[in-house]
Amino acid sequence: MGDFTVEEMLAMQQALQEKHKDKWELIGPEAGKHKLLWMLGEVGEVIDIIKKNGDKTAVEDAAIRQHLVEEMADVLMYYNDVLLCYGISEQELKEAYTAKFEKNMTRW
């Protein structure tokens, strides 16, 4: 399996949104805050898995790890929804991430 890019994730998420456009809130800036709240709910589920099972078990127990990874995928799906809501491109994200990385490399 090769690299899994932000561009691929955004395309997949756009396809999912298109498929469910009659049932789900339409993607746009007005939906961004709702998607952020849903994402935070998924982050809470990730935290619960670790809190209930412990760090070591979350890494070593195959079933719990699978659940953890699944919930992390949910976080990423909502994250990509947020990017779509605000029209943030892969290139914009790459530039901002790189700039923040370079800044953080000189801190502390």
C-alpha positions as CSV (number, residue, x, y, z in Angstrom):
1,M,0.0,0.0,0.0
2,G,1.4,3.4,-1.0
3,D,1.0,6.7,0.7
4,F,-2.5,7.8,1.7
5,T,-2.8,11.5,0.9
6,V,-5.0,14.3,2.2
7,E,-6.2,14.7,-1.4
8,E,-7.4,11.1,-1.5
9,M,-9.1,11.5,1.8
10,L,-10.9,14.7,0.7
11,A,-12.0,13.0,-2.5
12,M,-13.4,10.0,-0.6
13,Q,-15.1,12.3,1.9
14,Q,-16.6,14.4,-0.9
15,A,-18.0,11.2,-2.5
16,L,-19.5,10.2,0.8
17,Q,-21.1,13.6,1.2
18,E,-22.4,13.5,-2.3
19,K,-24.0,10.1,-1.8
20,H,-25.8,11.2,1.4
21,K,-26.6,14.8,0.4
22,D,-30.3,14.3,0.8
23,K,-29.9,13.0,4.4
24,W,-26.9,15.0,5.7
25,E,-26.3,18.6,6.3
26,L,-24.8,20.2,3.2
27,I,-21.1,20.9,3.2
28,G,-20.4,24.6,3.5
29,P,-19.1,27.2,6.0
30,E,-22.3,27.2,7.9
31,A,-21.9,23.5,8.6
32,G,-18.3,23.8,9.7
33,K,-18.9,24.3,13.4
34,H,-21.3,21.3,13.5
35,K,-18.7,19.1,11.9
36,L,-16.1,20.3,14.4
37,L,-18.4,19.4,17.3
38,W,-19.0,15.9,15.8
39,M,-15.2,15.5,15.4
40,L,-14.8,16.4,19.1
41,G,-17.3,13.7,20.0
42,E,-15.2,11.2,18.1
43,V,-12.1,12.4,19.8
44,G,-14.0,11.7,23.1
45,E,-14.6,8.2,21.9
46,V,-10.9,7.7,21.3
47,I,-10.1,9.1,24.8
48,D,-12.7,6.7,26.3
49,I,-11.1,3.7,24.7
50,I,-7.7,4.6,26.2
51,K,-9.1,5.6,29.5
52,K,-11.2,2.4,29.9
53,N,-8.5,0.0,28.7
54,G,-5.2,1.7,29.4
55,D,-2.4,2.8,27.1
56,K,-0.6,-0.5,27.0
57,T,-3.8,-2.5,26.2
58,A,-4.8,0.0,23.5
59,V,-1.5,-0.8,21.8
60,E,-1.2,-4.6,22.4
61,D,-4.8,-6.0,22.4
62,A,-5.8,-6.5,18.7
63,A,-9.6,-6.0,19.2
64,I,-9.1,-2.9,21.3
65,R,-6.5,-1.5,18.9
66,Q,-8.9,-2.1,16.0
67,H,-11.6,-0.2,17.8
68,L,-9.1,2.6,18.5
69,V,-8.0,2.9,14.9
70,E,-11.7,2.8,13.7
71,E,-12.5,5.8,16.0
72,M,-9.4,7.6,14.8
73,A,-10.7,7.1,11.2
74,D,-14.0,8.7,12.4
75,V,-12.0,11.7,13.7
76,L,-10.2,12.0,10.3
77,M,-13.5,11.8,8.4
78,Y,-14.9,14.7,10.4
79,Y,-11.6,16.6,10.1
80,N,-11.8,16.2,6.3
81,D,-15.5,17.4,6.4
82,V,-14.2,20.5,8.2
83,L,-11.6,21.0,5.4
84,L,-14.4,20.6,2.8
85,C,-16.7,23.0,4.7
86,Y,-14.1,25.8,4.6
87,G,-12.7,24.9,1.2
88,I,-9.2,24.3,2.6
89,S,-7.1,22.6,-0.1
90,E,-4.4,20.0,0.3
91,Q,-1.9,22.6,-0.8
92,E,-3.0,25.2,1.8
93,L,-2.8,22.6,4.5
94,K,0.6,21.5,3.4
95,E,1.9,25.0,3.4
96,A,0.5,25.8,6.9
97,Y,1.6,22.5,8.3
98,T,5.1,23.0,7.0
99,A,5.4,26.5,8.3
100,K,4.1,25.4,11.7
101,F,6.6,22.5,11.7
102,E,9.5,24.8,10.9
103,K,8.5,27.2,13.6
104,N,8.2,24.4,16.1
105,M,11.6,23.1,15.2
106,T,13.1,26.3,16.4
107,R,11.2,26.5,19.7
108,W,12.0,25.2,23.1
